[in-house]
Amino acid sequence: MSKTIQLSIICGVLINSLYAQNQYTLQSIEVSGSQGTTLEKKNITDSVNVITKEAIEESRVTTLTQALHQLGGISTTSNGGVGQSSSMFIRGMSSKRVLIIIDGVRYNDPSMVGAIADLSQIMLDNVERIEIIKGAQSGVWGADASGGVINIITSGAKKGLSANLNLEYGSFNTSKTALQASYAEEMFDISFGASYLNTDGISAVEPQKVEEDYSKRYDDLDLEEDSYKNISLNTKLGFNFSKNDRVEFIARSVNSENKFDSFAGSFGDSKLPNTEIKNQFYTLAYKHQDSFNDITLSYNYSKFDREFELASWSGEGVDTYKYNGSVSEVKVDDKISYMEDSFVRVGASYQNFEQEEVSAGKDKDYSSIAAFLTNYNKFSIFNNLNTILTESLRYDNYDEFDNSFTGKLGLKQFAYQDIYFSTNIGTGFNAPTLGQLYGDFGANPDLKPEKSLTFDITLGNDILWVTGFYNEIDDLIDYVITDYTTYAGGYTQLDGKSTFKGVEVGYEDFFFDTLGINAIYTYVETEDADGLTLARRPKTQINFAATYYVLDNFDLNINAQYVGERYDQKDKQGAQTGKYTVTNFVTNYELNKHFTFYGKIDNITDKYYQSVDGYATPGRSYYIGLNAKY
């Protein structure tokens, strides 16, 4: 064979072996968290951002925190580097008001003071897509969803045998190994995966803004590195009894260890505090589909075990705190199709939230029985232009709190081709968590549930959209800090309405089959019932990403986030922690259909910033990786 022919074959393999699709050329994107059933994104009324598997792979993000920060247009804060506790804000609504679900299982820990899901513990190696559904979703999902839902769907088995191996190494002696494998045939499918992340990390704390050494990094001040280790396992089993009947079992575990520091600022640097987490998540489901019904009967179980050590308040020895939390759910629902492109979804559930505090000896729980109903209609009445109408209603009967009716109403009207107008209104319900009621830190047993109302209106198309939103919370539960050195304080209820309002503008386009651009601008104003601006919410934020596909098998990606004015304390008090831009770079090169090499540089300008006053963020850092597929 001549050298010319050999070269042509090699070039053909290199150029044609990569993506049949990338994040900008997907023909349709599905969403399952909006109405509790899978629909195409264009056919839902809710304001939704979807992070696809392709976007995750091209950006090479590792944790859910990183994905939301870089790709989701959500404001995030972190108390240090990877693995440290982090928070998010969707339209100004905090983590404790956002429900996180993975394959139908709740990730919000009832023993945490805010019943939040620990975002930094969630690895993304087997994630198919992340749906960020904004606005009150309690009418579909119940409590903890008054600000929105983040619904994560993991990848299923592909027909035949397949495997994926990812290896990565980079700054701070960070290494990651992840393996996913699956096998599927007509009657049976199985998939499993494991990931291991280990890093020496950075110091969790650095000087606060009032300290003389502010803007100096931890290694210049000889502060201790706070390491982190995460081992995550997952498996899915499915058996098809017939073309209409299926049984599924899904299991997931997260085991991690991380060192952290006692409190904010350089004086909080300590070798002692450690946290060990052992979380487990299970679901067992029976599914039946026919021409009229789509029935699911499921049992979901989430178990959270946390143990951490602190220096004793007496100044001698070590205090160990152990917490166990769990959520059990039995759920049945049926999607009944009654006209073309119309259905009603009916169901009921029993949920039990439990906290076992080994250290304090306080075992508490509460439960609810719920019934829910969603109606969906898609029809054409104006010049063959689609009209979409949805109504959801849910009733929760609690054994510890007043019962609750919640709901949401959505309308989407196409005006010309893909140009549409949509609006949504929903009510939310957030019960105080067991940690807020009975925990060791700032607990208040007199707390009552929050009730909320959210509204948004959007005008846009597939490329450009503008959304105005207004959210309000009655009797907001907030942690009031009495000592900003130790962050000591307690939970209290603010009588009256707290408001969150603003505008979002989104843009996404793909030029010349080579350049993809995505941008989201968010403006938020927040006020509590006393008219004071809430802490740690940036007033403006811009997320921007551009991917240039140099060849079919070679791409360059740059993403940046600008965070506007933001204060660490309420009423614009404390340190101003905003007004900065962080830019990251990623490149992927696919050698052939089996091997892809990539490199990334985080914070390429080495920008110094803090998202929480006195807690460190990484400087410029470098990573290289290999992805192998079979």
C-alpha positions in Angstrom: 0.0 0.0 0.0 1.4 3.4 -1.0 2.3 6.0 1.6 -0.3 8.3 0.1 -3.1 5.8 0.6 -1.9 5.0 4.1 -1.9 8.7 4.9 -5.4 9.1 3.5 -6.8 6.3 5.6 -5.2 7.7 8.8 -6.6 11.1 8.1 -10.0 9.7 7.4 -10.0 7.9 10.7 -8.8 10.9 12.6 -11.3 13.3 11.0 -14.4 11.1 10.9 -14.2 9.1 14.1 -15.4 11.7 16.6 -18.8 13.0 17.5 -21.8 12.2 15.5 -23.2 14.8 17.9 -21.9 17.5 20.2 -23.7 19.6 22.7 -24.8 22.0 20.0 -26.0 19.6 17.4 -28.3 17.4 19.5 -31.6 17.1 17.6 -33.8 17.1 20.7 -33.3 17.4 24.5 -35.6 15.6 26.9 -36.7 16.7 30.3 -38.3 14.4 32.9 -38.4 16.6 36.1 -40.9 19.2 34.9 -44.1 17.1 35.0 -42.7 13.9 36.5 -42.6 12.3 33.0 -40.3 12.6 30.0 -41.1 15.3 27.5 -39.1 17.2 24.9 -37.8 20.5 26.2 -39.7 22.5 23.6 -42.9 20.9 24.8 -42.8 22.1 28.4 -43.8 25.4 29.9 -41.3 25.6 32.8 -38.1 27.6 32.6 -35.4 24.9 32.3 -31.7 24.7 31.7 -30.4 21.3 30.6 -26.7 20.2 30.9 -26.2 17.3 28.5 -23.7 14.5 28.7 -21.9 16.0 25.7 -21.5 19.3 27.5 -20.2 17.6 30.7 -17.7 15.7 28.6 -16.5 18.7 26.5 -16.1 20.9 29.6 -14.5 18.1 31.7 -16.2 19.1 35.0 -15.9 16.6 37.8 -18.5 17.5 40.5 -22.1 18.8 40.4 -20.8 22.1 42.0 -18.5 22.6 39.1 -21.2 21.8 36.5 -23.7 24.2 38.0 -21.0 26.9 38.4 -19.7 26.7 34.8 -22.6 25.4 32.8 -25.9 26.0 34.7 -26.0 29.8 35.1 -26.4 29.3 38.9 -24.7 31.2 41.6 -22.5 29.0 43.8 -20.3 29.6 46.9 -17.8 27.2 48.5 -16.0 27.0 51.8 -12.7 26.0 50.2 -11.6 23.8 47.4 -13.0 20.5 45.9 -14.9 18.5 48.4 -15.6 21.3 50.8 -19.2 22.3 51.6 -20.8 24.4 48.9 -24.1 26.2 48.4 -26.1 27.4 45.4 -28.8 30.0 44.6 -31.4 29.7 41.9 -32.9 33.1 41.2 -31.8 34.0 44.7 -33.4 31.0 46.3 -30.9 29.0 48.4 -29.9 25.4 48.4 -32.3 24.4 51.2 -35.2 25.4 48.9 -34.0 23.3 45.9 -34.7 19.6 45.7 -32.0 17.4 44.2 -33.1 14.1 42.7 -30.9 11.4 41.1 -32.8 8.7 39.2 -35.9 9.4 41.3 -34.1 9.3 44.7 -33.9 12.4 47.0 -30.4 13.7 47.8 -31.5 16.3 50.4 -30.2 15.2 53.8 -32.9 15.7 56.5 -30.2 15.7 59.3 -28.4 18.7 57.7 -29.5 22.0 59.2 -30.8 23.1 55.8 -31.8 19.7 54.4 -29.4 20.5 51.6 -27.8 18.1 49.2 -24.0 18.2 49.5 -23.3 19.2 45.9 -19.5 18.7 46.1 -19.9 15.0 46.9 -21.8 14.2 43.6 -19.5 12.9 40.9 -20.6 13.2 37.2 -18.9 10.2 35.6 -22.1 8.4 34.6 -24.5 11.3 34.3 -26.7 11.5 31.1 -28.1 14.9 31.8 -28.8 17.5 34.5 -32.1 19.4 34.4 -32.4 22.7 36.3 -36.1 23.4 36.7 -36.7 26.9 38.1 -39.6 28.1 40.1 -41.8 26.4 42.7 -42.1 22.7 41.9 -43.8 21.5 45.2 -47.0 20.8 43.2 -45.1 17.9 41.5 -42.4 17.0 44.0 -43.6 18.2 47.4 -41.5 19.8 50.1 -37.9 21.2 49.6 -38.8 22.2 46.0 -40.1 25.8 46.6 -37.2 27.3 44.6 -36.8 24.6 42.0 -35.6 21.1 41.2 -32.3 19.8 40.0 -33.1 16.4 38.4 -30.1 14.2 37.5 -30.5 11.2 35.2 -27.7 8.7 35.0 -26.7 6.7 31.9 -28.3 3.4 31.2 -26.9 0.3 29.6 -26.4 0.2 25.8 -27.1 -2.8 23.7 -24.2 -5.2 23.8 -21.1 -4.7 25.9 -19.6 -1.2 26.5 -17.1 0.3 28.9 -15.7 3.8 29.6 -12.5 4.5 31.5 -11.4 8.0 32.6 -8.0 8.9 34.0 -7.0 12.4 35.1 -4.1 14.0 37.0 -3.4 17.6 37.8 -2.6 20.4 40.3 -2.6 19.8 44.1 -1.6 16.2 43.4 -5.1 15.5 42.2 -5.9 12.2 40.6 -9.2 10.7 39.4 -10.0 7.3 38.1 -13.5 6.4 36.9 -14.8 3.2 35.2 -18.2 2.6 33.8 -19.3 -0.7 32.2 -22.6 -2.1 30.9 -24.2 -4.9 29.1 -27.7 -5.1 27.6 -29.8 -7.5 25.6 -33.5 -7.7 24.9 -34.6 -9.1 28.3 -31.8 -8.0 30.6 -29.4 -5.1 31.2 -26.8 -4.3 33.8 -24.4 -1.4 34.4 -22.0 -0.6 37.1 -19.4 2.1 37.8 -16.8 3.2 40.3 -14.9 6.5 40.6 -12.0 7.4 42.9 -10.9 11.1 43.4 -8.0 12.0 45.6 -6.4 15.4 46.1 -4.0 17.0 48.6 -6.2 20.1 48.1 -5.7 23.6 49.2 -6.2 25.2 52.6 -9.9 25.6 53.2 -9.3 29.0 54.7 -7.3 32.1 53.8 -7.2 35.6 55.4 -10.5 37.5 55.6 -10.8 40.8 53.8 -10.1 42.7 57.1 -6.8 40.9 57.6 -3.5 42.4 56.6 -2.5 39.3 54.6 -5.7 39.3 52.5 -5.0 38.4 48.8 -2.1 36.1 49.8 -2.7 32.5 49.0 -2.4 29.7 51.5 1.0 28.4 50.3 2.5 31.9 50.8 1.3 31.8 54.4 2.2 28.2 55.2 -1.4 27.3 55.8 -2.1 23.5 55.9 -3.5 21.8 52.8 -6.9 20.2 53.4 -7.1 16.9 51.5 -10.2 15.2 50.1 -10.9 11.7 49.0 -14.1 10.4 47.3 -15.1 6.8 46.4 -18.4 6.6 44.5 -20.1 3.4 43.3 -23.2 2.9 41.2 -25.1 0.0 39.6 -28.3 -0.5 37.6 -30.1 -3.8 37.0 -33.1 -4.2 34.7 -35.3 -7.1 33.7 -38.0 -7.0 31.0 -40.7 -9.5 31.8 -42.4 -8.5 28.5 -42.4 -5.6 26.1 -44.7 -3.8 28.6 -43.4 -4.8 32.0 -40.0 -4.1 33.6 -38.3 -4.2 37.0 -35.4 -2.0 37.9 -33.0 -1.8 40.8 -30.6 1.1 41.2 -28.0 1.6 43.9 -25.5 4.3 44.6 -23.0 5.0 47.3 -20.8 7.9 48.2 -17.9 7.5 50.6 -15.7 10.5 51.3 -13.2 11.9 53.7 -12.1 15.5 53.8 -10.2 17.8 56.1 -11.6 21.3 56.8 -10.8 24.3 59.0 -12.4 25.4 62.2 -13.7 28.8 61.0 -13.2 31.5 58.4 -9.9 33.4 58.1 -6.3 32.5 58.6 -6.8 32.0 62.4 -9.2 29.2 61.5 -6.5 27.1 60.0 -6.4 23.8 61.9 -5.1 20.2 61.5 -7.9 18.6 63.5 -11.4 19.0 61.8 -12.2 16.0 59.7 -15.4 14.8 58.1 -16.3 11.3 57.0 -19.4 10.7 54.9 -21.0 7.4 54.0 -24.2 7.9 52.0 -26.3 5.2 50.2 -29.2 5.5 47.8 -31.5 2.8 46.5 -34.6 2.5 44.3 -36.6 -0.6 43.3 -39.3 0.0 40.7 -41.9 -1.9 38.7 -42.9 -0.2 35.4 -45.8 -1.1 33.1 -46.5 0.6 29.7 -49.3 0.2 27.3 -51.1 2.4 24.8 -53.0 4.2 27.6 -51.0 3.8 30.8 -47.5 4.4 32.0 -47.5 3.0 35.6 -44.5 3.1 38.0 -44.5 1.6 41.5 -41.3 2.4 43.3 -39.6 2.3 46.7 -36.8 4.9 47.2 -34.5 5.0 50.1 -31.8 7.6 51.0 -29.4 7.1 53.9 -26.9 9.7 55.1 -24.1 9.0 57.7 -21.9 11.8 58.7 -19.2 12.0 61.4 -16.9 14.9 62.0 -14.4 15.9 64.6 -13.9 19.4 66.2 -11.6 20.7 68.8 -13.5 20.6 72.1 -15.1 23.9 73.1 -13.4 23.4 76.5 -10.1 23.7 74.8 -9.1 20.2 75.6 -9.5 17.0 73.6 -11.7 16.4 70.6 -15.5 16.4 70.2 -17.0 13.9 67.8 -20.4 14.4 66.2 -22.3 11.7 64.4 -25.5 12.1 62.4 -27.6 9.7 60.6 -30.5 10.8 58.4 -32.8 8.9 56.1 -35.7 9.4 53.7 -38.0 6.5 52.8 -40.6 6.8 50.0 -43.2 4.5 48.6 -44.7 6.0 45.4 -47.1 5.0 42.7 -48.1 7.1 39.7 -49.8 6.5 36.4 -49.5 8.6 33.3 -52.8 8.1 31.4 -53.0 9.2 27.8 -56.5 10.3 26.9 -56.0 12.3 23.6 -53.2 12.8 21.2 -50.4 14.8 23.0 -52.5 15.0 26.2 -52.3 13.0 29.4 -53.2 13.1 33.1 -50.7 11.9 35.7 -52.1 10.7 39.0 -50.3 9.2 42.0 -49.8 9.0 45.7 -46.8 8.6 48.0 -45.7 8.0 51.6 -42.5 9.7 52.8 -40.8 9.3 56.1 -38.0 11.7 57.1 -35.8 10.5 60.0 -32.8 11.8 62.0 -30.8 9.8 64.4 -28.3 12.0 66.3 -25.9 9.6 67.9 -23.9 12.5 69.6 -26.9 14.3 71.0 -29.2 11.3 71.5 -32.0 13.0 69.7 -34.0 10.6 67.4 -36.7 12.5 65.6 -38.8 11.9 62.5 -41.9 13.1 60.7 -43.9 11.7 57.8 -46.4 12.7 55.1 -48.9 11.0 52.9 -49.4 12.8 49.5 -51.7 12.6 46.5 -50.9 14.5 43.3 -52.4 15.2 39.9 -51.0 16.7 36.7 -52.8 17.4 33.5 -51.0 18.1 30.3 -52.5 19.3 27.0 -50.8 20.2 23.7 -53.0 21.4 20.9 -53.2 23.9 18.0 -55.8 26.6 17.7 -54.0 29.5 16.1 -52.7 28.9 12.6 -51.4 25.4 13.5 -49.2 27.0 16.2 -48.8 24.8 19.3 -50.4 25.8 22.6 -49.2 23.9 25.7 -51.1 24.0 29.0 -50.2 22.2 32.3 -51.9 22.1 35.7 -50.4 20.4 38.8 -51.9 20.0 42.2 -50.6 18.2 45.3 -51.9 17.6 48.8 -49.5 16.6 51.6 -50.8 15.4 54.9 -48.1 15.8 57.6 -48.1 14.2 61.0 -46.1 17.1 62.5 -47.1 20.2 60.5 -50.3 21.7 59.0 -51.3 20.0 55.8 -50.5 21.6 52.6 -52.0 22.2 49.1 -49.5 23.2 46.5 -49.8 23.6 42.7 -48.5 25.1 39.6 -50.0 26.3 36.3 -48.1 26.8 33.0 -48.9 28.1 29.6 -46.7 28.1 26.5 -47.9 29.7 23.2 -45.9 29.6 20.0 -46.5 32.8 18.0 -44.4 32.3 14.8 -42.3 29.2 13.9 -40.1 28.6 17.1 -40.9 32.0 18.7 -42.9 31.5 21.9 -44.4 33.1 25.0 -44.6 31.2 28.2 -45.6 31.9 31.8 -45.7 29.8 35.0 -47.0 30.3 38.5 -46.5 27.9 41.4 -46.8 27.6 45.1 -44.2 26.0 47.3 -43.9 24.4 50.8 -40.8 24.0 52.8 -41.0 22.2 56.2 -38.3 23.1 58.7 -35.7 20.3 58.7 -35.0 18.0 61.6 -31.6 19.6 61.9 -33.1 23.0 62.1 -35.7 21.9 64.7 -33.6 19.6 66.9 -29.9 19.7 65.8 -26.9 20.6 67.9 -26.2 23.9 66.1 -28.7 26.8 66.4 -31.8 24.5 66.6 -35.2 26.1 67.1 -38.1 23.6 67.8 -40.7 26.4 67.4 -40.0 26.8 63.6 -43.0 26.5 61.3 -43.1 25.7 57.5 -42.4 28.3 54.9 -44.8 28.9 52.1 -43.8 30.5 48.8 -45.1 31.8 45.5 -43.2 32.0 42.3 -44.0 33.6 38.9 -42.1 33.9 35.7 -42.8 35.0 32.1 -40.6 34.3 29.1 -40.4 35.5 25.5 -37.9 33.7 23.2 -37.0 31.0 20.7 -34.4 28.3 20.4 -31.6 30.9 20.2 -32.5 33.8 22.5 -34.9 34.1 25.5 -35.7 36.7 28.1 -37.4 35.8 31.4 -38.7 38.0 34.2 -39.3 36.4 37.5 -40.8 37.2 40.9 -40.6 34.9 44.0 -41.8 35.4 47.5 -41.5 33.4 50.8 -43.8 33.8 53.8 -42.1 33.4 57.2 -38.6 32.7 55.8 -36.4 30.5 58.0 -32.9 32.0 58.3 -29.8 31.4 60.3 -29.0 34.6 62.2 -25.3 34.9 63.0 -24.6 36.5 66.4 -20.7 36.1 66.2 -19.1 36.5 62.8 -15.8 35.1 64.2 -17.2 31.7 65.0 -20.4 32.0 63.0 -22.3 31.1 66.1 -26.1 31.9 66.0 -29.4 30.2 65.6 -32.4 29.6 63.3 -35.3 32.1 63.5 -38.4 32.8 61.5 -38.8 36.2 59.8 -42.5 37.2 59.9 -43.7 38.6 56.6 -42.7 38.3 53.0 -39.2 38.0 51.6 -38.9 38.7 47.9 -36.6 37.6 45.0 -37.1 39.3 41.7 -35.1 39.8 38.5 -34.4 39.1 34.9 -32.6 36.3 33.0 -31.4 36.5 29.4 -30.1 33.5 27.6 -28.4 33.0 24.2 -27.3 29.9 22.5 -26.2 29.4 18.8 -24.0 27.3 16.6 -22.2 29.1 13.7 -20.7 27.5 10.5 -20.9 24.0 12.1 -17.7 25.0 14.0 -18.5 27.5 16.7 -20.9 27.1 19.6 -21.7 30.0 21.9 -23.8 29.9 25.1 -24.4 32.8 27.5 -26.7 33.5 30.4 -27.1 36.9 32.1 -28.9 37.0 35.5 -30.0 40.1 37.5 -31.5 39.5 41.0 -32.8 41.7 43.8 -33.5 40.2 47.2 -35.1 41.5 50.3 -36.1 39.9 53.6 -39.3 40.8 55.4 -37.5 43.7 57.0 -36.3 45.1 53.7 -32.7 44.0 54.1 -30.7 42.6 51.2 -30.0 38.9 51.7 -26.4 37.7 51.9 -24.2 36.0 49.3 -26.5 36.5 46.3 -24.7 38.4 43.5 -26.8 41.1 42.0 -25.6 40.4 38.5 -23.9 37.3 37.0 -22.8 36.4 33.5 -21.9 32.9 32.4 -20.3 32.6 28.9 -19.0 29.6 27.1 -17.6 29.1 23.5 -16.5 25.9 21.9 -14.6 25.9 18.6 -14.5 22.6 16.7 -11.2 23.0 14.9 -11.7 19.5 13.3 -14.3 16.9 13.9 -12.0 15.3 16.4 -10.4 18.4 18.0 -12.1 21.2 20.0 -11.2 24.2 22.1 -13.5 25.5 24.8 -13.3 28.6 26.9 -15.9 29.4 29.7 -16.0 32.3 32.0 -18.2 33.6 34.8 -18.5 37.2 36.0 -19.9 37.7 39.5 -21.2 41.1 40.3 -21.6 42.9 43.6 -22.1 40.5 46.5 -21.8 40.8 50.2 -21.0 38.2 52.8 -23.6 39.5 55.3 -27.2 40.7 55.2 -28.0 44.4 54.4 -24.8 44.7 52.3 -22.6 44.3 55.3 -19.4 42.4 55.7 -16.9 41.8 53.0 -17.8 42.5 49.3 -17.0 39.2 47.7 -18.0 39.9 44.1 -16.9 41.9 41.1 -14.5 39.4 39.5 -14.3 37.1 36.5 -12.9 33.6 36.4 -12.0 32.0 33.1 -11.3 28.3 32.3 -9.9 26.6 29.2 -10.4 23.0 28.0 -9.3 21.1 24.9 -10.3 17.7 23.6 -8.5 15.6 21.0 -9.9 12.3 19.9 -7.2 10.0 18.5 -9.7 7.4 17.3 -13.1 6.1 18.3 -11.6 4.5 21.4 -9.2 7.2 22.9 -9.6 10.9 23.7 -7.0 13.0 25.3 -7.8 16.3 27.0 -6.3 19.1 29.0 -7.8 21.9 31.0 -6.6 25.0 32.8 -8.9 26.3 35.5 -8.7 30.0 36.4 -6.3 30.8 33.6 -5.6 34.4 34.7 -4.8 33.2 38.3 -7.5 35.5 39.6 -7.6 35.9 43.4 -11.2 35.9 44.8 -13.3 34.5 47.6 -16.9 33.4 47.3 -17.2 33.3 51.1 -15.2 35.7 53.1 -12.2 33.9 54.7 -12.4 30.8 52.6 -10.0 30.0 49.8 -10.5 29.3 46.1 -7.9 27.6 43.8 -5.5 29.7 41.7 -4.4 28.7 38.3 -4.4 24.9 38.0 -3.7 22.4 35.3 -5.1 18.9 34.5 -4.6 16.3 31.8 -6.7 13.3 31.1 -7.4 10.3 29.0 -10.8 8.9 28.2 -11.0 5.3 26.7 -14.3 3.9 25.3 -15.2 0.4 24.1 
